[in-house]
Amino acid sequence: MTTTIDGTRIAQRIRAQVAAKVTEATGSGRIPGLATVLVGDDPASAVYVAAKRRAIREAGMRDFHRHLPPRATHDDVAAVIDEFAADPHVSGILLQLPLPPQLDASVLIDRIPVTKDVDGLTTGSAGLLARGERGLRPCTPSGVIALLDAEGIPLLGAQVAVVGWGELVGQPLAQLLLRRGATVSVAHEHTTDLAAVTRPADIVVVATGVRGLIGPEHVSPGAVVIDVGIHRTPAGLTGDVRSAELDGIADRITPVPGGVGPMTIAMLMVNTLRAAQWGAEREPVAA
Ligand SMILES: NC(=O)c1ccc[n+]([C@@H]2O[C@H](COP(=O)([O-])OP(=O)(O)OC[C@H]3O[C@@H](n4cnc5c(N)ncnc54)[C@H](O)[C@@H]3O)[C@@H](O)[C@H]2O)c1
């Protein structure tokens, strides 16, 4: 019997915990706030930003938002980031990606101070992660770790295969898993024998953007399978794993939708709260 991991329920629990801590912080005069910056009219980005803002408000945090036109220049976006960076009421800044082609995402992301980098994507945050120092970790990989923890799946000494080495998910996830004492193998597009990497694993995490890449030929009986991939199809959302084919083989598996996706937003809430605490330690502010 394969159990489906209910990411929506776990994410709701984490969001409720964040909301309770926000209420405490508000009582002492500090309301955490997230500033979202959206550039252009990409419909998917607008939906993602709206969901993040809704979650922020539901958690009782302050919602700051700026929407810039598709032709916004580097200086326009940089000025908004700098304004939010200087605002003590803004705990975290999120620059929604992708950006229009005239803008260099990595340069603009690096303008966000590490203490407000709730997406964990700046060079500074990547360095803090690599060195195991205090910092904000990218939301999706930390959501995967939180999901495994919530399910009581031990990481210390576990064999974990991470399929996909992208900057957003695979790379930071491999580092987070290593810090938790897992033995980590990373596969990517040049891996010649994918099954040889994934079959020995107790936990297989897939984040490749290749729809249906992983099936029964890659997974040993009893393994836990975490599907990070998201693909929009006429039949709805689907992932990087052929999950129906793993029924009866995997011990536990995340669905798409309802697995890692909701965890990403929950971890954004966690990061905004952490950023607020970090900011308060650095420069105490009145409400
Ligand atoms: N659930 C969420 O909240 C969430 C968040 C972010 C990304 N994602 C999804 O995760 C997936 C990965 O995102 P990303 O930004 O890390 O992607 P990316 O494009 O940066 O990286 C993809 C990685 O997959 C590897 N890869 C490609 N083909 C492969 C193959 N045939 N075999 C093995 N490895 C292969 C590449 O080498 C690369 O390392 C995407 O589907 C994305 O939509 C989901």
Ligand as a Chemical Component Dictionary entry (heavy atoms), coordinates in Angstrom:
data_LIG
# 
_chem_comp.id                   LIG 
_chem_comp.type                 NON-POLYMER 
_chem_comp.pdbx_formal_charge   0 
_chem_comp.three_letter_code    LIG 
# 
loop_
_chem_comp_atom.comp_id 
_chem_comp_atom.atom_id 
_chem_comp_atom.alt_atom_id 
_chem_comp_atom.type_symbol 
_chem_comp_atom.charge 
_chem_comp_atom.model_Cartn_x 
_chem_comp_atom.model_Cartn_y 
_chem_comp_atom.model_Cartn_z 
_chem_comp_atom.pdbx_ordinal 
LIG N1  N1  N 0  6.434  22.698 -6.283  1  
LIG C1  C1  C 0  6.982  23.924 -6.279  2  
LIG O1  O1  O 0  6.610  24.769 -5.488  3  
LIG C2  C2  C 0  8.094  24.207 -7.239  4  
LIG C3  C3  C 0  8.955  25.292 -7.013  5  
LIG C4  C4  C 0  10.026 25.480 -7.886  6  
LIG C5  C5  C 0  10.194 24.622 -8.971  7  
LIG N2  N2  N 1  9.304  23.604 -9.172  8  
LIG C6  C6  C 0  9.428  22.673 -10.295 9  
LIG O2  O2  O 0  10.617 21.905 -10.067 10 
LIG C7  C7  C 0  11.174 21.534 -11.311 11 
LIG C8  C8  C 0  12.650 21.922 -11.308 12 
LIG O3  O3  O 0  12.793 23.307 -11.139 13 
LIG P1  P1  P 0  14.228 24.016 -11.215 14 
LIG O4  O4  O 0  13.974 25.467 -11.201 15 
LIG O5  O5  O -1 15.148 23.421 -10.194 16 
LIG O6  O6  O 0  14.677 23.546 -12.683 17 
LIG P2  P2  P 0  16.032 23.790 -13.490 18 
LIG O7  O7  O 0  15.664 23.864 -14.915 19 
LIG O8  O8  O 0  16.835 24.892 -12.872 20 
LIG O9  O9  O 0  16.851 22.440 -13.222 21 
LIG C9  C9  C 0  16.446 21.236 -13.781 22 
LIG C10 C10 C 0  17.472 20.172 -13.424 23 
LIG O10 O10 O 0  16.982 18.939 -13.921 24 
LIG C11 C11 C 0  18.023 18.242 -14.561 25 
LIG N3  N3  N 0  17.497 17.367 -15.611 26 
LIG C12 C12 C 0  16.921 17.730 -16.780 27 
LIG N4  N4  N 0  16.606 16.633 -17.507 28 
LIG C13 C13 C 0  16.962 15.569 -16.752 29 
LIG C14 C14 C 0  16.916 14.188 -16.966 30 
LIG N5  N5  N 0  16.402 13.659 -18.088 31 
LIG N6  N6  N 0  17.390 13.371 -15.988 32 
LIG C15 C15 C 0  17.895 13.869 -14.852 33 
LIG N7  N7  N 0  17.989 15.202 -14.599 34 
LIG C16 C16 C 0  17.522 16.032 -15.549 35 
LIG C17 C17 C 0  18.920 19.317 -15.141 36 
LIG O11 O11 O 0  20.256 18.839 -15.297 37 
LIG C18 C18 C 0  18.841 20.395 -14.056 38 
LIG O12 O12 O 0  19.849 20.175 -13.086 39 
LIG C19 C19 C 0  10.319 22.225 -12.379 40 
LIG O13 O13 O 0  9.347  21.308 -12.852 41 
LIG C20 C20 C 0  9.606  23.324 -11.624 42 
LIG O14 O14 O 0  8.357  23.630 -12.196 43 
LIG C21 C21 C 0  8.265  23.388 -8.326  44 
# 
loop_
_chem_comp_bond.comp_id 
_chem_comp_bond.atom_id_1 
_chem_comp_bond.atom_id_2 
_chem_comp_bond.value_order 
_chem_comp_bond.pdbx_ordinal 
LIG N1  C1  SING 1  
LIG C1  O1  DOUB 2  
LIG C1  C2  SING 3  
LIG C2  C3  SING 4  
LIG C2  C21 DOUB 5  
LIG C3  C4  DOUB 6  
LIG C4  C5  SING 7  
LIG C5  N2  DOUB 8  
LIG N2  C6  SING 9  
LIG N2  C21 SING 10 
LIG C6  O2  SING 11 
LIG C6  C20 SING 12 
LIG O2  C7  SING 13 
LIG C7  C8  SING 14 
LIG C7  C19 SING 15 
LIG C8  O3  SING 16 
LIG O3  P1  SING 17 
LIG P1  O4  DOUB 18 
LIG P1  O5  SING 19 
LIG P1  O6  SING 20 
LIG O6  P2  SING 21 
LIG P2  O7  DOUB 22 
LIG P2  O8  SING 23 
LIG P2  O9  SING 24 
LIG O9  C9  SING 25 
LIG C9  C10 SING 26 
LIG C10 O10 SING 27 
LIG C10 C18 SING 28 
LIG O10 C11 SING 29 
LIG C11 N3  SING 30 
LIG C11 C17 SING 31 
LIG N3  C12 SING 32 
LIG N3  C16 SING 33 
LIG C12 N4  DOUB 34 
LIG N4  C13 SING 35 
LIG C13 C14 SING 36 
LIG C13 C16 DOUB 37 
LIG C14 N5  SING 38 
LIG C14 N6  DOUB 39 
LIG N6  C15 SING 40 
LIG C15 N7  DOUB 41 
LIG N7  C16 SING 42 
LIG C17 O11 SING 43 
LIG C17 C18 SING 44 
LIG C18 O12 SING 45 
LIG C19 O13 SING 46 
LIG C19 C20 SING 47 
LIG C20 O14 SING 48 
# 
